[in-house]
Amino acid sequence: MTEKYDYLVIGSGPAGYTSAIIAAQNGLKTAVVERDPEMLGGVCLNEGCIPAKSLYNSAGIFDIALNNPGICGSDIRSASSCMAPFVKKSRDAANHLRQGLSFLFKKNGIDVILANAEFVEAKTVKLTSSTGGAKTVSAEKFLIAAGSSPRSFSGMPFDGKKVISSSHAIRLEKVPGNILIVGAGAIGVEFASFFNIMGAGVTLIEIEKRILPAEDSDVSGRLDAILQKRGIKILTSGKIENISLGDFDKVLIAAGRVPFTEGFGLEKAGIKTDEKGFIPVDDMMRTNIKNIYAAGDVVATPMLAHMASAEGELAALSAAGKDAPKIDYSSVPNAVYSHIQTASVGFTEEKAKAVGIDVSVGKQFFKSNGKAVVSSETEGFIKIVAEKATRKIVGVHILGVNATEIIHEFILAKRKGLTVDDISGTVHAHPTFSESAVDAARSVFERPVHG
Ligand SMILES: Cc1cc2nc3c(=O)[nH]c(=O)nc-3n(C[C@H](O)[C@H](O)[C@H](O)COP(=O)(O)OP(=O)(O)OC[C@H]3O[C@@H](n4cnc5c(N)ncnc54)[C@H](O)[C@@H]3O)c2cc1C
């Protein structure tokens, strides 16, 4: 007899697992299908956010010790000898969280099926396990959360040896002598920063005019200067054809990711995809087929784990017939975990002006922040873009070691339509990096206290 669920989720990444848990908590009989047992939790947990940030964190600790001989003495070995233990630590973190996720599935009564899912028609999937066994399962509603894979360059397929993707880079146990990183978006910049600390010669090439082209130009310009000062060679407006690949031990292609929407029968269920392979959805994450939802990297919204979770949650609530607020895509944060981090929300100064908002801008540098001084981490600033007429925050752009933590009060402020006065009128703890928010907010229309 064919098994039957209320809600069947294809893919166990942030979109899939969040959706499954919310659906189960709202009374739906739920199953999650994951084709690769080693990938339970998806890219973020196994090959992305978690192991990558573990590596950057280890490298960051090393970097602090290396650059502060007064703290540790000068007898520090080269970072390259730490590569294998750093990678082991990152794999341990991923394994730990994968076990935690299995526990959450169990706790919420969710069936986990380790198999490849393929639609047979709009209410039935065929599940094939890695050992070849197959069965069909039906469900009232489905979520497609199959994620994405690294984009390759034509004529330069990934071979896992010289031409590698982030999935390979995350597991490299030896620091390459020289590495070319193609693409200076978040993933490219993060790996460039990491391999630089680990002692590799790094060349970063970007086809656009500047690194992190989607970020505010003040942030990307300053980060470019910081990375170059640390020895990273950066080529903007660059083309890979003009580079001699023989000069490099590794070529890491970090030129974006493509949605994973082919090869598992979407056409048999009648699901449409667009010309880039993304699945079009409405504002409740419904595809063109009434009972089938899609969320995460398979839809044409920012390819971020927190975006995937939010979309997965919305899909589950909708499938369970609950009222759920639509996602405010204008308040979704970006974060880049280079040694000096960047974080942002809302419009850049350039974009705000381009769409006709009359804005004023305030900037507060961390060099006048007490916590930054005692931490020897004075690089960077908080830049606030606010509408002149209403004093409402329309965008915030942060460069600094703790940027990805500091951004959150601004996300809330932006989402709730708060003003710079709401930020500057809130007492912040001292000494903290976050207290620079007060002076940054003051400096949009008045003068800061520190600076
Ligand atoms: C190096 C790197 C660093 C990153 N860092 C960050 C970060 O710091 N912050 C951030 O927000 N985002 C980060 N991301 C992006 C983030 O990982 C993705 O946006 C997120 O994982 C997308 O989640 P998802 O649920 O859509 O899909 P995924 O996480 O890709 O999961 C999809 C799952 O579906 C499974 N699957 C696919 N097809 C089938 C099928 N037919 N049957 C069964 N199972 C199937 C796959 O095996 C996979 O496990 C990073 C990505 C990379 C590569």
The ligand as a MOL file (V3000), in Angstrom:
LIG
                    3D

  0  0  0     0  0            999 V3000
M  V30 BEGIN CTAB
M  V30 COUNTS 53 58 0 0 0
M  V30 BEGIN ATOM
M  V30 1 C 30.3560 27.9780 0.9600 0
M  V30 2 C 28.9750 28.4950 1.2750 0
M  V30 3 C 28.7990 29.3440 2.3460 0
M  V30 4 C 27.5320 29.8350 2.6500 0
M  V30 5 N 27.4070 30.6510 3.7110 0
M  V30 6 C 26.1930 31.1500 4.0180 0
M  V30 7 C 26.0290 31.9960 5.1510 0
M  V30 8 O 26.9800 32.2910 5.8560 0
M  V30 9 N 24.7990 32.4660 5.4330 0
M  V30 10 C 23.7190 32.1550 4.6510 0
M  V30 11 O 22.6160 32.6220 4.9460 0
M  V30 12 N 23.8260 31.3430 3.5740 0
M  V30 13 C 25.0500 30.8400 3.2510 0
M  V30 14 N 25.1630 29.9960 2.1720 0
M  V30 15 C 23.9740 29.6950 1.3700 0
M  V30 16 C 23.1190 28.5920 2.0250 0
M  V30 17 O 23.9200 27.4610 2.2540 0
M  V30 18 C 21.9490 28.2410 1.1270 0
M  V30 19 O 21.2480 29.4170 0.7740 0
M  V30 20 C 21.0000 27.2760 1.8310 0
M  V30 21 O 21.6730 26.0760 2.1640 0
M  V30 22 C 19.8000 26.9520 0.9220 0
M  V30 23 O 18.9570 26.1220 1.6350 0
M  V30 24 P 17.9030 25.1650 0.8840 0
M  V30 25 O 17.1140 24.5330 1.9740 0
M  V30 26 O 17.1920 25.8930 -0.1710 0
M  V30 27 O 18.7690 24.0540 0.1180 0
M  V30 28 P 20.0420 23.1820 0.4870 0
M  V30 29 O 20.6800 23.5940 1.7310 0
M  V30 30 O 20.8550 23.1700 -0.7630 0
M  V30 31 O 19.4490 21.7230 0.7320 0
M  V30 32 C 18.8080 21.0090 -0.2880 0
M  V30 33 C 18.8630 19.5210 0.0510 0
M  V30 34 O 17.9790 18.8400 -0.8350 0
M  V30 35 C 18.5480 17.5820 -1.1630 0
M  V30 36 N 17.9110 17.1380 -2.4180 0
M  V30 37 C 18.0160 17.7190 -3.6400 0
M  V30 38 N 17.2600 17.0610 -4.5290 0
M  V30 39 C 16.6670 16.0200 -3.8720 0
M  V30 40 C 15.7990 14.9840 -4.2880 0
M  V30 41 N 15.3550 14.8670 -5.5400 0
M  V30 42 N 15.3990 14.0790 -3.3580 0
M  V30 43 C 15.8270 14.1850 -2.0720 0
M  V30 44 N 16.6700 15.1510 -1.6420 0
M  V30 45 C 17.0760 16.0670 -2.5370 0
M  V30 46 C 20.0220 17.8830 -1.2630 0
M  V30 47 O 20.8200 16.7200 -1.0990 0
M  V30 48 C 20.2300 18.8960 -0.1400 0
M  V30 49 O 20.6450 18.2830 1.0670 0
M  V30 50 C 26.4180 29.4700 1.8500 0
M  V30 51 C 26.5890 28.6000 0.7630 0
M  V30 52 C 27.8410 28.1090 0.4830 0
M  V30 53 C 28.0070 27.1660 -0.6870 0
M  V30 END ATOM
M  V30 BEGIN BOND
M  V30 1 1 1 2
M  V30 2 1 2 3
M  V30 3 2 2 52
M  V30 4 2 3 4
M  V30 5 1 4 5
M  V30 6 1 4 50
M  V30 7 2 5 6
M  V30 8 1 6 7
M  V30 9 1 6 13
M  V30 10 2 7 8
M  V30 11 1 7 9
M  V30 12 1 9 10
M  V30 13 2 10 11
M  V30 14 1 10 12
M  V30 15 2 12 13
M  V30 16 1 13 14
M  V30 17 1 14 15
M  V30 18 1 14 50
M  V30 19 1 15 16
M  V30 20 1 16 17
M  V30 21 1 16 18
M  V30 22 1 18 19
M  V30 23 1 18 20
M  V30 24 1 20 21
M  V30 25 1 20 22
M  V30 26 1 22 23
M  V30 27 1 23 24
M  V30 28 2 24 25
M  V30 29 1 24 26
M  V30 30 1 24 27
M  V30 31 1 27 28
M  V30 32 2 28 29
M  V30 33 1 28 30
M  V30 34 1 28 31
M  V30 35 1 31 32
M  V30 36 1 32 33
M  V30 37 1 33 34
M  V30 38 1 33 48
M  V30 39 1 34 35
M  V30 40 1 35 36
M  V30 41 1 35 46
M  V30 42 1 36 37
M  V30 43 1 36 45
M  V30 44 2 37 38
M  V30 45 1 38 39
M  V30 46 1 39 40
M  V30 47 2 39 45
M  V30 48 1 40 41
M  V30 49 2 40 42
M  V30 50 1 42 43
M  V30 51 2 43 44
M  V30 52 1 44 45
M  V30 53 1 46 47
M  V30 54 1 46 48
M  V30 55 1 48 49
M  V30 56 2 50 51
M  V30 57 1 51 52
M  V30 58 1 52 53
M  V30 END BOND
M  V30 END CTAB
M  END
